Structure formats: structure tokens, C-alpha cells
Amino acid sequence: MNESSLLAHLEDIATRLGVELRYENLGQIGLRIDGGYCKVAGKPMILVNRKDSLQRKIRVISRSLGKLNLEGIFIPPAVRRVIEAQNN
């Protein structure tokens, strides 16, 4: 699976979980964070620096998804392995 396809699968999983995925230029808005899972006004969100490489975006999203309950959601085995690798 190529990186673009992997990213699309991760984005789809976030959507199915009801997690807002936001691509922002984090440095421009004054945030000194790497991005990741958070809650804003009680709503789950994953912040991703839009300037990051494709590989970094995949790491941030898969690490964030690994913190959530993924039971009952079909995740292709290759995608699940990436999520698990980022959370071990």
C-alpha cells in the first residue's frame, strides 16, 4: 500500500469514529506542538501540521488513532499494523 492510500485510510477511520481531522499550519498560528489527538470544547480532534511530510502526517494520525477504541471498525490489516506499530 502506498503512502497516499494509507493516509486516505487513516483519514477515513478518523471520520468513521467521529473525530474531526484538521490540517493547519501550526507554526503560523503560534502553536509549538507536533499535532495529535486532543479535545476542543469536548469534541475529539486530531490536529495535523499541513506542512509536515506525508510520512509524518501518517505517524501523527496513526499514533492518535491508536489512543481510541477501534473495536467494531473494519480496518484493513496493513493499516492496522501501521497503527499498532506507532503505539507500541
Secondary structure, 3 states (H helix, E strand, C coil): CCHHHHHHHHHHHHHHCCCEEEEECCCCCCCCCCCEEEEECCEEEEEEECCCCHHHHHHHHHHHHCCCCCCCCCCCHHHHHHHHHHCC
